[in-house]
Amino acid sequence: MVKANGPQQPHPNLRPSARDFDGRSPAQAGPEKHRRIHRSGRGRPSIPKQAHLNLRFPAPAQVGHATDSNVKGAAQRKRFTFERFKMTTSWSDRLQNYEDLPANMDGVAMKKYRREAHHRVFVNRSLAMEKIKCFGFDMDYTLAVYKSPEYESLGFDLTVERLVSIGYPQELLNFVYDPTFPTRGLVFDTMYGNLLKVDTYGNILVCVHGFNFLRGPDIREMYPNKFIQRGDTERFYILNTLFNLPETYLFACLVDFFSNCSRYSSCETGFKDGDLFMSYKSMFQDVRDAVDWVHFKGSLKEKTVENLEKYVVKDPKLPLLLSRMNEVAKVFLATNSDYKYTEKIMTYLFDFPHGPKPGTPHRPWQSYFDLILVDARKPVFFGEGTVLRQVDTTTGRLKIGTYTGPLQHGIVYSGGSSDIVCDLLGAKGKDIIYIGDHIFGDILKSKKRQGWRTFLVIPELAQELHVWTDKSSIFEELQSLDCFLAELYKHLDSSSNERPDISSLQRRIKKVTHDMDMCYGMMGSLFRSGSRQTLYLFRAAHVLMPHESTVEHTHINIIDTESPLATRNRHDLDFKEMESKRHQLTRSISEIQPPHFFPQAPQEITHCHDEDDDEEEEEEEEEEEEEEEEEEEGRRRRRRRRRRRRDC
């Protein structure tokens, strides 16, 4: 399950309205407008399997039904009347006002209601919410949404400072984090120092060395088959999480600096400074060690807590969401963060003068959870786990010994495992839905090892939907080009000896696809490159993502500025405008400047999409080079003619 925005809240229980249909009472509306509701054995309405988590007031839906028919000659025409139903009561009360559906739906015109895209939860399969007994949450980037790019910039700066403190060049301090460059799901090749964007199977879609986007021939020199073994974890490191964004950009900065600085000479697998050799593998290990140091021993958490308003989004709807969940199920928190940091973050998130609703008394954040686990050490948490210990909330220290007692409300635990969670909450795997942002540590492991239902929070989905709708003209052009391509092959079969020349059409498709990729950022979409799925979705079904198959290409602004995730919305990326802003961000901490401060958006097609014939790509590149040479020769001839005229 993926979502485009912060967790939504169900609407409070309201009493049925006596006038549900255009101001008329149910009796006035007629018997055809009523429908009996099916009740479960427990005497309450059964919830549909497709029930969404966010049960807000929907906008009025358009439902049409046939009213009469007129016969003209032999043809029968049906006239439809559309009724605008006022959605003014809870869904269960509204269903009681409907008759059973007619056996024959012929002549019934109905437009399916969909919420606005940024208020929707997208599902890969149906989910019976009435069967969920426990809601589990991660904290970082789920309940606690960190502001972008402020938080990534902080992590980037602290990591660079750590590298300089262990001997890296002072010039690195001049680099400033650029949010338009990195995206999640990239792969770092520790042998050649490249950042790779690969598809589901490991085929290379984008290859970047430092700030240099490589083209086909350069890629094939290092990867002859344009393919990597993504299972080779010793060589390839997958940057899956939002915490990885700063180091993703840092890898590019370091490789570009050492490749272009005159003091160093580049080698295939690293760089040299006199008799000293530094491999990309060693550089990678230094960066990983620096990142871990910043997170666990450095000042990242301290600086975050010192200025929570700058780095953490505070959503007033969060207490209301958790309180409503707690009315129908148990709620637990399982985070990898330590207790002291968790206490300060969660206290800030629930620091309101009132409780879940205005007018209700304030409640401490612990009261919203039935079980609280810190230091969870996911993904180990979903396997063998660690020792379950109790936290002394007064001192923040752990009590000695393993906790073996029953679940106590308000008690904070450290460590544990998913099996212990099930035992304490009295639930089985499928009774639990776990909500997190880490596709591997939160989602895949919990589903594979425990059978938990999963809810993946993807902040970038808001930007993906924005491009999907706002740039509809690009998608329409691609669709038109695809229709032209189909027309060329329409009447061909196995007896055809010649194939149509589609080279110009293919170049046009590549150009339009490249323009579309650049709308997302320099690395393109998190989910796709052209029509090919990225490694980030390597466990997804080979079908359209739910947000692609159910959201129309309409010119609407779907960006919700009040959303906790709105800080990640890039709106329309204008790289020229970004260039001017970058100059304002540059800093001169060191007298010696790095060769390049920022990456440049590729002006030519460097993203590999659907072509499989490398020879055709080489021929296209040769044709482009020949065209450039002819244009240059033409310019030289014109200059010679102008000089001869001046001499005369």
C-alpha positions as CSV (number, residue, x, y, z in Angstrom):
1,M,0.0,0.0,0.0
2,V,1.4,3.4,-0.9
3,K,0.2,6.8,0.0
4,A,0.7,10.3,-1.3
5,N,0.3,12.3,1.8
6,G,0.3,12.1,5.6
7,P,-2.1,9.7,7.4
8,Q,-5.7,10.8,6.9
9,Q,-8.4,10.8,9.6
10,P,-11.8,9.1,9.5
11,H,-14.7,11.5,9.9
12,P,-16.3,11.5,13.3
13,N,-19.5,9.6,13.8
14,L,-22.5,11.7,12.8
15,R,-26.1,11.2,13.2
16,P,-28.2,10.4,10.1
17,S,-29.6,13.4,8.3
18,A,-33.4,13.3,7.7
19,R,-32.7,14.8,4.2
20,D,-30.2,12.9,2.3
21,F,-31.2,13.5,-1.4
22,D,-31.3,17.1,-2.7
23,G,-33.1,18.3,0.4
24,R,-35.8,15.6,0.2
25,S,-36.5,13.0,2.9
26,P,-35.9,9.4,2.1
27,A,-39.7,8.9,1.8
28,Q,-39.9,11.7,-0.8
29,A,-37.0,10.4,-2.7
30,G,-38.8,7.2,-3.5
31,P,-38.2,3.5,-2.8
32,E,-35.6,3.2,-5.5
33,K,-33.2,5.5,-3.5
34,H,-33.0,3.1,-0.5
35,R,-30.7,0.3,0.1
36,R,-30.5,-2.1,3.1
37,I,-27.3,-2.5,4.8
38,H,-25.9,-6.0,5.5
39,R,-24.9,-6.5,9.1
40,S,-22.4,-8.9,10.5
41,G,-23.1,-11.4,13.2
42,R,-21.9,-8.9,15.8
43,G,-24.8,-6.6,15.0
44,R,-22.8,-3.8,13.4
45,P,-22.4,-2.9,9.7
46,S,-19.8,-4.9,7.9
47,I,-17.1,-2.7,6.4
48,P,-16.3,-3.1,2.7
49,K,-13.0,-4.8,1.9
50,Q,-11.9,-1.8,-0.1
51,A,-12.4,0.5,2.9
52,H,-9.9,3.4,2.9
53,L,-8.1,4.5,6.0
54,N,-9.0,8.1,5.3
55,L,-12.7,8.5,5.7
56,R,-13.1,12.2,5.1
57,F,-16.2,13.8,3.8
58,P,-16.2,13.1,0.1
59,A,-17.3,15.6,-2.4
60,P,-20.8,15.0,-4.0
61,A,-20.8,12.0,-6.3
62,Q,-22.6,11.9,-9.6
63,V,-24.9,8.9,-9.9
64,G,-27.3,8.5,-12.8
65,H,-30.2,6.1,-13.4
66,A,-32.6,5.5,-16.3
67,T,-36.0,7.2,-15.8
68,D,-37.8,6.5,-19.0
69,S,-37.4,5.6,-22.6
70,N,-38.8,7.0,-25.9
71,V,-39.1,4.9,-29.0
72,K,-38.4,6.6,-32.3
73,G,-38.8,4.2,-35.2
74,A,-37.0,0.9,-34.4
75,A,-34.4,2.6,-32.2
76,Q,-34.9,3.0,-28.5
77,R,-33.3,5.9,-26.7
78,K,-32.7,6.1,-23.0
79,R,-32.6,9.4,-21.1
80,F,-30.6,9.6,-17.9
81,T,-31.2,11.9,-15.0
82,F,-28.3,12.6,-12.7
83,E,-29.0,13.1,-9.1
84,R,-26.5,14.9,-6.9
85,F,-26.5,13.1,-3.5
86,K,-25.4,15.0,-0.5
87,M,-22.8,13.1,1.4
88,T,-23.8,14.5,4.8
89,T,-23.8,11.4,7.0
90,S,-21.5,8.5,7.8
91,W,-21.2,5.8,5.2
92,S,-23.2,3.3,7.2
93,D,-26.1,5.7,7.6
94,R,-26.1,6.5,3.9
95,L,-26.2,2.9,2.9
96,Q,-29.3,2.3,4.9
97,N,-31.1,4.7,2.6
98,Y,-30.5,2.6,-0.5
99,E,-32.5,-0.2,-2.0
100,D,-30.6,-3.3,-3.1
101,L,-28.9,-2.8,-6.5
102,P,-31.1,-3.7,-9.5
103,A,-30.5,-7.1,-11.0
104,N,-30.0,-5.5,-14.4
105,M,-27.6,-2.6,-14.5
106,D,-28.3,-1.8,-18.2
107,G,-29.2,1.9,-18.6
108,V,-27.6,2.9,-15.3
109,A,-25.0,5.6,-15.8
110,M,-22.6,6.1,-12.9
111,K,-19.4,8.0,-12.5
112,K,-17.1,6.5,-9.9
113,Y,-16.2,8.9,-7.1
114,R,-12.5,9.4,-6.3
115,R,-11.0,11.6,-3.7
116,E,-8.5,14.2,-4.6
117,A,-5.2,12.5,-5.4
118,H,-3.3,14.0,-2.4
119,H,-6.1,12.8,0.0
120,R,-6.0,9.2,-1.3
121,V,-4.5,6.0,-0.1
122,F,-3.4,3.8,-3.0
123,V,-3.7,0.0,-2.6
124,N,-2.1,-2.9,-4.5
125,R,-4.7,-5.3,-3.1
126,S,-8.0,-5.0,-1.2
127,L,-7.7,-4.7,2.6
128,A,-10.5,-5.6,5.1
129,M,-10.0,-2.8,7.6
130,E,-12.5,-4.4,10.0
131,K,-10.1,-7.3,10.5
132,I,-7.2,-5.1,11.6
133,K,-6.7,-5.3,15.3
134,C,-3.4,-3.4,15.6
135,F,-1.9,-0.3,13.9
136,G,1.8,-0.1,14.1
137,F,3.9,3.0,13.3
138,D,7.5,3.8,12.7
139,M,8.6,7.3,14.0
140,D,11.3,8.8,11.7
141,Y,9.8,10.0,8.4
142,T,6.4,8.5,9.3
143,L,5.0,10.1,12.4
144,A,7.9,12.6,12.5
145,V,8.2,14.1,9.0
146,Y,11.5,15.9,8.6
147,K,11.5,19.1,6.5
148,S,13.2,19.0,3.2
149,P,15.8,20.1,2.2
150,E,16.6,21.6,5.6
151,Y,17.1,18.3,7.3
152,E,19.1,16.7,4.5
153,S,21.3,19.8,4.3
154,L,22.0,19.4,8.0
155,G,23.0,15.8,7.6
156,F,25.1,16.6,4.6
157,D,27.0,19.4,6.3
158,L,27.7,17.3,9.4
159,T,29.0,14.3,7.4
160,V,31.3,16.6,5.3
161,E,32.7,18.1,8.5
162,R,33.3,14.6,9.9
163,L,35.2,13.6,6.7
164,V,37.4,16.7,6.9
165,S,38.1,16.0,10.5
166,I,39.6,12.6,9.6
167,G,41.8,14.0,6.8
168,Y,39.7,14.8,3.7
169,P,40.5,18.0,1.8
170,Q,39.2,21.3,3.3
171,E,37.7,22.2,-0.1
172,L,34.8,19.8,0.5
173,L,33.4,22.2,3.1
174,N,32.3,24.5,0.1
175,F,29.8,22.0,-1.2
176,V,26.1,22.7,-0.5
177,Y,23.4,20.1,-0.6
178,D,21.4,20.2,-3.9
179,P,17.9,18.5,-3.5
180,T,17.3,18.4,-7.3
181,F,20.1,15.8,-7.8
182,P,19.6,12.7,-5.6
183,T,16.6,10.4,-5.5
184,R,16.1,7.2,-3.5
185,G,16.7,3.8,-4.9
186,L,20.1,4.6,-6.6
187,V,22.9,2.1,-6.4
188,F,26.5,3.0,-5.6
189,D,29.2,1.0,-7.4
190,T,32.1,0.8,-5.0
191,M,34.4,-0.4,-7.7
192,Y,34.0,2.4,-10.3
193,G,32.5,5.1,-8.1
194,N,29.4,5.4,-10.2
195,L,25.8,6.2,-9.1
196,L,23.5,3.9,-11.0
197,K,19.8,3.9,-11.6
198,V,18.7,0.4,-12.6
199,D,15.5,-1.3,-13.4
200,T,13.8,-4.3,-11.8
201,Y,16.3,-6.8,-13.2
202,G,19.5,-4.8,-12.9
203,N,19.7,-3.2,-16.3
204,I,21.3,0.2,-16.1
205,L,19.0,3.2,-16.9
206,V,21.2,6.1,-15.7
207,C,24.9,6.2,-14.9
208,V,26.6,9.2,-13.2
209,H,30.3,9.5,-12.5
210,G,30.5,12.5,-10.1
211,F,28.4,15.1,-11.8
212,N,29.0,13.7,-15.2
213,F,26.0,11.8,-16.8
214,L,27.6,9.1,-18.9
215,R,26.3,8.1,-22.4
216,G,26.0,4.6,-23.9
217,P,29.6,4.0,-25.1
218,D,31.1,5.2,-21.8
219,I,28.7,3.0,-19.8
220,R,29.6,-0.1,-21.9
221,E,33.3,0.3,-21.2
222,M,32.6,-0.4,-17.6
223,Y,29.4,-2.5,-17.9
224,P,29.6,-4.3,-21.3
225,N,26.1,-5.7,-20.9
226,K,24.7,-2.5,-19.3
227,F,23.7,-4.9,-16.5
228,I,24.7,-5.4,-12.8
229,Q,24.2,-8.2,-10.4
230,R,22.1,-6.4,-7.8
231,G,22.6,-9.3,-5.5
232,D,26.3,-8.6,-5.2
233,T,26.0,-6.6,-2.0
234,E,29.8,-6.5,-1.5
235,R,30.1,-4.3,-4.6
236,F,26.8,-2.6,-5.0
237,Y,25.2,-0.6,-2.2
238,I,21.5,0.3,-2.5
239,L,20.5,3.8,-1.2
240,N,16.9,3.1,-0.3
241,T,15.9,5.4,2.5
242,L,15.3,9.1,2.9
243,F,18.3,9.1,5.4
244,N,20.4,8.1,2.4
245,L,19.8,11.2,0.3
246,P,22.6,13.3,1.8
247,E,25.2,10.6,1.4
248,T,23.9,9.9,-2.2
249,Y,24.7,13.5,-3.1
250,L,28.0,13.4,-1.1
251,F,29.2,10.4,-3.2
252,A,28.7,12.4,-6.3
253,C,30.5,15.4,-4.8
254,L,33.5,13.4,-3.7
255,V,33.9,11.5,-7.0
256,D,33.6,14.7,-9.0
257,F,36.1,16.5,-6.8
258,F,38.8,13.9,-6.9
259,S,38.2,13.3,-10.7
260,N,38.7,16.9,-11.6
261,C,41.1,18.3,-9.0
262,S,44.6,18.9,-10.4
263,R,46.3,17.5,-7.3
264,Y,44.9,14.1,-7.9
265,S,45.1,11.7,-10.9
266,S,42.1,9.5,-11.7
267,C,42.4,5.8,-12.0
268,E,39.7,3.3,-13.1
269,T,38.9,2.2,-9.5
270,G,40.0,5.3,-7.6
271,F,42.5,8.2,-7.6
272,K,46.1,8.8,-6.7
273,D,48.0,11.6,-4.8
274,G,51.6,10.9,-5.4
275,D,52.3,7.5,-3.9
276,L,49.0,7.4,-2.1
277,F,46.1,5.5,-3.7
278,M,42.5,5.8,-2.5
279,S,40.0,3.4,-4.0
280,Y,36.3,4.2,-4.4
281,K,35.7,1.2,-2.1
282,S,37.8,2.9,0.7
283,M,36.0,6.2,0.0
284,F,32.7,4.5,0.3
285,Q,33.6,2.9,3.6
286,D,34.8,6.3,5.0
287,V,31.5,7.9,4.0
288,R,29.4,5.1,5.6
289,D,31.5,5.4,8.8
290,A,31.0,9.1,8.8
291,V,27.3,8.9,8.3
292,D,26.9,6.3,11.2
293,W,29.1,8.5,13.4
294,V,26.9,11.6,12.7
295,H,23.7,9.7,13.5
296,F,24.8,7.8,16.6
297,K,27.7,9.8,18.1
298,G,27.6,13.1,16.4
299,S,25.4,16.2,16.8
300,L,22.7,15.4,14.2
301,K,20.1,14.5,16.9
302,E,21.2,17.3,19.2
303,K,21.0,20.0,16.5
304,T,17.6,18.6,15.4
305,V,16.2,18.8,18.9
306,E,17.6,22.3,19.4
307,N,15.6,23.6,16.5
308,L,12.6,21.3,16.1
309,E,10.5,23.9,14.3
310,K,13.1,24.2,11.6
311,Y,13.6,20.5,11.0
312,V,10.3,18.7,12.0
313,V,6.8,19.1,10.7
314,K,4.1,19.5,13.4
315,D,0.7,18.3,12.2
316,P,-2.3,19.1,14.5
317,K,-4.3,16.3,12.9
318,L,-1.9,13.6,14.3
319,P,-3.4,13.3,17.8
320,L,-6.9,13.0,16.2
321,L,-5.8,10.2,13.9
322,L,-4.2,8.1,16.6
323,S,-7.1,8.6,19.0
324,R,-9.6,7.4,16.4
325,M,-7.5,4.4,15.6
326,N,-7.3,3.7,19.3
327,E,-11.0,3.6,19.5
328,V,-11.3,0.6,17.2
329,A,-7.9,-1.2,17.6
330,K,-4.6,-1.2,19.5
331,V,-1.8,1.2,18.4
332,F,1.9,0.6,18.9
333,L,5.1,2.4,18.1
334,A,8.3,0.6,17.0
335,T,11.2,2.8,16.2
336,N,15.0,2.4,15.9
337,S,15.6,5.6,17.7
338,D,16.7,5.7,21.3
339,Y,14.3,6.7,24.1
340,K,15.7,10.2,24.8
341,Y,15.4,11.3,21.2
342,T,12.0,9.6,20.8
343,E,10.7,11.4,23.9
344,K,11.7,14.8,22.7
345,I,10.4,14.3,19.1
346,M,7.1,12.8,20.2
347,T,6.6,15.4,22.9
348,Y,7.0,18.1,20.3
349,L,4.6,16.4,17.9
350,F,1.8,16.2,20.5
351,D,2.5,19.6,22.1
352,F,-0.9,21.2,21.7
353,P,-3.0,23.1,24.3
354,H,-5.8,20.6,23.7
355,G,-6.2,16.9,23.2
356,P,-7.3,15.1,20.0
357,K,-10.0,17.8,19.4
358,P,-10.2,21.5,20.4
359,G,-11.9,21.6,23.8
360,T,-10.6,18.3,25.0
361,P,-7.9,18.1,27.7
362,H,-4.3,17.7,26.7
363,R,-2.9,14.2,26.8
364,P,0.8,13.0,27.0
365,W,2.0,11.3,23.8
366,Q,2.4,8.0,25.6
367,S,-1.4,7.8,26.2
368,Y,-2.0,7.4,22.4
369,F,-0.2,4.0,22.3
370,D,-0.8,0.6,23.8
371,L,2.8,-0.4,23.3
372,I,5.9,1.7,22.8
373,L,9.2,0.1,21.6
374,V,12.4,2.0,21.1
375,D,15.9,0.7,19.9
376,A,14.0,-1.8,17.8
377,R,17.0,-2.5,15.5
378,K,14.8,-3.2,12.4
379,P,15.1,-5.3,10.3
380,V,16.6,-7.6,12.9
381,F,13.5,-6.8,14.9
382,F,11.4,-8.9,12.4
383,G,13.7,-11.9,12.9
384,E,15.4,-13.0,16.0
385,G,15.2,-9.6,17.5
386,T,16.9,-8.5,20.7
387,V,16.4,-8.7,24.4
388,L,13.2,-6.9,25.6
389,R,14.0,-4.5,28.4
390,Q,12.1,-1.9,30.3
391,V,13.0,1.8,30.1
392,D,13.2,4.0,33.2
393,T,11.4,7.0,31.7
394,T,12.7,9.2,34.5
395,T,16.4,8.7,33.8
396,G,16.2,7.3,30.2
397,R,18.3,4.3,31.3
398,L,17.4,0.6,30.7
399,K,16.5,-1.6,33.6
400,I,18.6,-4.7,33.9
401,G,17.1,-8.1,33.0
402,T,14.6,-9.3,30.4
403,Y,11.0,-8.1,30.7
404,T,8.7,-11.1,31.0
405,G,5.5,-9.5,32.4
406,P,2.2,-8.6,30.7
407,L,1.6,-5.6,28.6
408,Q,1.4,-2.4,30.7
409,H,-0.1,0.8,29.3
410,G,2.3,3.7,29.3
411,I,5.4,1.6,29.8
412,V,8.3,2.1,27.3
413,Y,10.3,-0.9,26.2
414,S,13.6,-1.3,24.5
415,G,14.5,-3.9,21.9
416,G,12.3,-6.9,21.5
417,S,11.0,-8.5,18.3
418,S,7.9,-8.8,16.1
419,D,7.0,-12.1,17.8
420,I,7.0,-10.4,21.2
421,V,4.8,-7.7,19.8
422,C,2.2,-10.3,18.7
423,D,2.4,-12.0,22.1
424,L,2.0,-8.7,24.1
425,L,-0.9,-7.5,21.9
426,G,-2.6,-10.8,21.5
427,A,-2.6,-10.6,17.7
428,K,-1.5,-12.7,14.8
429,G,0.4,-11.5,11.8
430,K,-2.5,-10.6,9.5
431,D,-4.2,-8.8,12.4
432,I,-1.5,-6.1,12.2
433,I,-0.9,-3.3,9.7
434,Y,2.5,-1.7,10.0
435,I,3.1,1.8,8.7
436,G,6.6,2.9,7.7
437,D,8.8,4.6,5.1
438,H,11.6,2.0,4.7
439,I,10.7,-0.4,1.8
440,F,13.2,-3.0,3.1
441,G,13.5,-2.5,6.8
442,D,9.8,-1.7,7.5
443,I,7.8,-3.2,4.7
444,L,9.4,-6.2,3.0
445,K,10.8,-7.8,6.1
446,S,7.6,-7.4,8.2
447,K,5.5,-8.9,5.4
448,K,7.9,-11.7,4.5
449,R,8.8,-12.9,8.0
450,Q,5.6,-12.1,9.9
451,G,2.8,-11.8,7.3
452,W,2.0,-8.3,8.7
453,R,-0.1,-6.0,6.5
454,T,2.0,-3.1,5.3
455,F,1.5,0.5,4.6
456,L,4.4,2.3,2.8
457,V,4.7,6.0,3.2
458,I,6.3,7.6,0.1
459,P,6.7,11.3,0.4
460,E,7.9,11.6,-3.2
461,L,4.6,10.3,-4.5
462,A,3.2,13.9,-4.1
463,Q,5.7,15.1,-6.6
464,E,5.1,12.1,-8.9
465,L,1.4,12.9,-8.9
466,H,2.1,16.5,-9.6
467,V,4.1,15.7,-12.7
468,W,1.5,13.0,-13.7
469,T,-1.3,15.6,-13.8
470,D,0.4,18.9,-14.5
471,K,2.6,17.6,-17.3
472,S,-0.3,15.8,-19.0
473,S,0.7,17.3,-22.4
474,I,4.0,15.3,-22.3
475,F,2.2,12.0,-21.6
476,E,-0.4,12.8,-24.4
477,E,2.5,13.4,-26.8
478,L,4.1,10.1,-25.9
479,Q,0.7,8.4,-26.4
480,S,0.3,10.0,-29.8
481,L,3.8,8.9,-30.9
482,D,3.1,5.4,-29.7
483,C,-0.1,5.5,-31.9
484,F,2.1,6.6,-34.9
485,L,4.4,3.7,-34.2
486,A,1.5,1.2,-34.1
487,E,0.2,2.5,-37.4
488,L,3.5,1.8,-39.1
489,Y,3.4,-1.8,-38.1
490,K,-0.3,-2.3,-38.5
491,H,-0.4,-4.3,-41.7
492,L,2.9,-6.2,-41.3
493,D,3.1,-9.9,-40.6
494,S,5.6,-12.7,-40.7
495,S,5.6,-12.6,-44.6
496,S,6.8,-9.0,-44.6
497,N,10.4,-8.6,-45.9
498,E,10.9,-5.0,-45.1
499,R,10.4,-3.0,-41.9
500,P,9.5,0.6,-41.7
501,D,12.1,3.2,-40.9
502,I,11.2,4.3,-37.4
503,S,14.6,5.9,-36.4
504,S,13.2,9.5,-36.4
505,L,10.2,8.4,-34.5
506,Q,12.4,6.6,-31.9
507,R,14.5,9.7,-31.5
508,R,11.4,11.8,-30.9
509,I,10.1,9.4,-28.3
510,K,13.5,9.4,-26.5
511,K,13.5,13.2,-26.5
512,V,10.0,13.5,-25.1
513,T,10.7,10.8,-22.5
514,H,13.9,12.6,-21.5
515,D,11.9,15.9,-21.1
516,M,9.5,14.0,-18.9
517,D,12.3,12.5,-16.8
518,M,13.7,16.0,-16.2
519,C,10.4,17.1,-14.7
520,Y,11.1,14.9,-11.7
521,G,14.7,15.9,-11.1
522,M,18.1,15.2,-12.6
523,M,17.8,11.5,-11.9
524,G,14.2,11.2,-13.1
525,S,11.3,9.5,-11.4
526,L,11.6,7.4,-8.3
527,F,9.5,4.7,-9.9
528,R,10.3,4.7,-13.6
529,S,12.6,5.6,-16.3
530,G,10.5,5.7,-19.5
531,S,8.3,2.6,-19.2
532,R,10.7,0.6,-17.1
533,Q,10.3,0.2,-13.4
534,T,13.3,1.2,-11.2
535,L,14.9,-1.0,-8.6
536,Y,13.0,0.8,-5.9
537,L,9.9,-1.2,-7.1
538,F,11.7,-4.5,-7.6
539,R,9.2,-6.3,-5.6
540,A,6.1,-4.7,-7.2
541,A,3.9,-6.5,-9.6
542,H,4.6,-5.8,-13.3
543,V,1.5,-3.7,-13.7
544,L,0.8,-0.1,-13.5
545,M,1.2,1.4,-10.0
546,P,-2.1,2.2,-8.4
547,H,-1.5,5.9,-8.6
548,E,-0.9,5.6,-12.3
549,S,-3.9,3.5,-13.2
550,T,-6.4,5.4,-11.1
551,V,-5.4,9.1,-11.4
552,E,-6.4,10.9,-14.5
553,H,-4.1,13.3,-16.5
554,T,-6.0,16.4,-15.6
555,H,-4.7,19.9,-15.3
556,I,-5.2,20.4,-11.5
557,N,-2.9,21.5,-8.8
558,I,-2.7,18.5,-6.5
559,I,-0.1,19.9,-4.2
560,D,-1.5,20.3,-0.7
561,T,0.6,23.0,1.0
562,E,-0.9,22.0,4.4
563,S,0.3,18.5,4.1
564,P,3.2,17.3,6.4
565,L,5.0,16.1,3.3
566,A,4.6,19.4,1.3
567,T,8.2,20.3,2.0
568,R,9.2,17.7,-0.5
569,N,7.1,19.1,-3.4
570,R,9.4,20.5,-6.1
571,H,6.6,22.0,-8.1
572,D,7.9,22.9,-11.6
573,L,11.6,22.4,-11.8
574,D,13.3,25.3,-13.6
575,F,17.0,24.4,-13.8
576,K,17.9,28.0,-14.9
577,E,16.2,29.4,-11.8
578,M,17.9,26.8,-9.7
579,E,21.2,27.9,-11.1
580,S,20.7,31.4,-9.9
581,K,19.7,30.2,-6.4
582,R,22.7,27.9,-6.3
583,H,25.1,30.9,-6.7
584,Q,23.4,32.5,-3.6
585,L,24.0,29.3,-1.6
586,T,27.6,28.8,-2.5
587,R,30.0,29.5,0.4
588,S,33.8,30.0,0.6
589,I,34.8,28.3,3.8
590,S,38.1,27.2,2.2
591,E,40.3,29.5,0.1
592,I,40.8,26.6,-2.4
593,Q,37.6,26.0,-4.3
594,P,36.4,22.6,-5.7
595,P,36.3,22.4,-9.6
596,H,32.5,22.2,-9.6
597,F,30.1,23.4,-7.0
598,F,26.9,21.7,-8.4
599,P,25.9,19.2,-11.0
600,Q,24.3,20.4,-14.2
601,A,21.1,18.9,-15.6
602,P,21.9,16.8,-18.7
603,Q,21.1,18.8,-21.8
604,E,21.3,15.7,-24.0
605,I,19.6,12.3,-23.6
606,T,21.6,10.3,-21.1
607,H,18.8,8.2,-19.6
608,C,18.5,4.8,-21.2
609,H,14.9,3.8,-21.6
610,D,13.5,1.1,-23.9
611,E,16.2,0.6,-26.5
612,D,18.0,-2.8,-26.4
613,D,20.0,-2.5,-29.6
614,D,23.3,-1.0,-28.8
615,E,24.4,-0.9,-32.5
616,E,21.4,1.3,-33.3
617,E,22.4,3.6,-30.4
618,E,26.0,3.8,-31.8
619,E,24.7,4.5,-35.3
620,E,22.4,7.3,-33.9
621,E,25.4,8.8,-32.1
622,E,27.5,8.6,-35.2
623,E,24.7,10.3,-37.2
624,E,24.5,13.1,-34.6
625,E,28.3,13.6,-34.8
626,E,28.2,13.7,-38.6
627,E,25.4,16.3,-38.5
628,E,27.4,18.4,-36.0
629,E,30.5,18.1,-38.2
630,E,28.4,19.2,-41.3
631,E,27.0,22.1,-39.4
632,E,30.5,23.2,-38.2
633,E,31.8,22.9,-41.8
634,G,28.9,25.0,-43.0
635,R,29.7,27.7,-40.4
636,R,33.4,27.7,-41.5
637,R,32.4,28.1,-45.2
638,R,30.1,31.0,-44.3
639,R,32.9,32.7,-42.3
640,R,35.3,32.3,-45.3
641,R,32.8,33.8,-47.7
642,R,32.3,36.8,-45.3
643,R,36.0,37.4,-45.1
644,R,36.4,37.3,-48.9
645,R,33.6,39.8,-49.3
646,R,35.3,42.1,-46.8
647,D,38.7,41.8,-48.6
648,C,37.1,42.7,-51.9
